[in-house]
Amino acid sequence: MPGGSNYQGPFDALEKYTSVVNASVADVEVKGAKNPYTSRNGHMFSFLDSDGGMALRLSDELREEFQSKYESGPVIQYGSVMRGYASVPAGLLAKTKELRKWFDRAHDWIGTLEPNPTKKPAKKK
């Protein structure tokens, strides 16, 4: 099932998000039927929320640069700030070529983290 197939948010935001992911130099795909996201080595590094807002996970230095350049703020989900994520302004989401550079930087940075171990289902007894 393709990522975003059950997404309830704005369709145009999903199209833009998917186009950024597909334009990336990285070999990534959109996952999550209802909540579209991308991950590498078990670490999520981008997602699209139910309001059509995109978030990128960046290093501290890259996140500060991004937030300063685009006057972006933190990402808040369920009343809590998501550490390490920057909110992508709606206008930037439409600029695939420009946003792709930041998407690729997020992908490269997340690749420097230790892979998260996969969780294997418990064996039935």
N, C-alpha and C positions, 0 to 999 in steps of 0.2 A: 504494500500500500504506500503510495507516495506521500512524502511529508506534506502536512498541511491539508490533507484530503478531507478532514472534518473540522477545519478551522472555522470558527464562528465570527471572527473579526472581519474588518474591511477587506474585500477581495483585492482591491488595488494595492493595498499594503503587502499582501501575500505575493502578488505578482512581482512587485518591486523587490521584495526580499529574495524571492527565488531567483530573479535575474542577477542580483548581486552575487549570490552563492554560485550560480552557474558561470558567471563571468570571472570568477576567481581563478588564480593560477593553481590553487590547491585542489586536490582530488577529494572534495567533500560533497555531501549530499544533504538535503533538507530531511530531517527526521522528525518524528512526532506528528501524528495525524491531527490531533486537536491543538497542540501547542508546538508550532514549528521551531526547530532549533538545529544547530550544528555542533558537532563535537569532534574531538581528536584525542585519542588515547584515553578515553573515558572522561574527558573534561569538556563540559559545554563551554563554547566561547562566543556564541551569538544566539539570540532568540527573538521571536516576534511575539509581543503580548496581545491580549485579546482586544486592545484598543487600536492595534495597528502600529504600535511603537516598537522600534527595534533597539536592541541593546548589544553592545560589544564588550567582551572581557579583554582587558588590556593590562599590561604591566603598569606599575604606579607611574612611571615616567611617561609612557605613551598615553595613559589615561589623562594625566594633567595636561599634556600637549593638546590632546583631542578636545577636552572640555574647554580649554582656553581658546582654541582656534574657532570652535563652533558654538561657543557660549552654551554648552551642554551641561546638564546636571547629572546627579546620581540617578540610579535606577531604583525605584521603590516598588516592591511587590509584596502584597499582603501586609502592608503597613511597616515593612522593614526595608532598610537600605541594603541592596545587594553589593557586598564588598567586591571591588575589582571590576565592576561594570560601569560603562558610560552609556548614557542615553543618546541615541542617534536622533538629531533633529529631523522632523518630517521633510523639510526641504532637501536635506542631504540624502535621504532615502531614495529620492527621485534621481539623484546624480550617480548613476551606477558606476561610471568610470572613476570618479573621485572616491566614492565610498568603498569600491573594490580594493583600493590601496590600503585602507584601514582594515578591511576584512582580512586581507592577506597578512597584514602585520599582526593582527590578533591570532590568526592561525599559526604563524611562525612562532609567536611568543608562547602560546599554549603548548606547542611541541617541545618546549624546553622543560616542561614539568614532568615529573615522574608519572608514568602511566598509572591510572587507577586500576586496581585488580577487578576483573569481572566477577560478578556474583553469580555463582552457579546455583541452580535450584537444588533445594534439599532433596536427598534421595528418599523415596518412599520405602517404608519398612513393612 
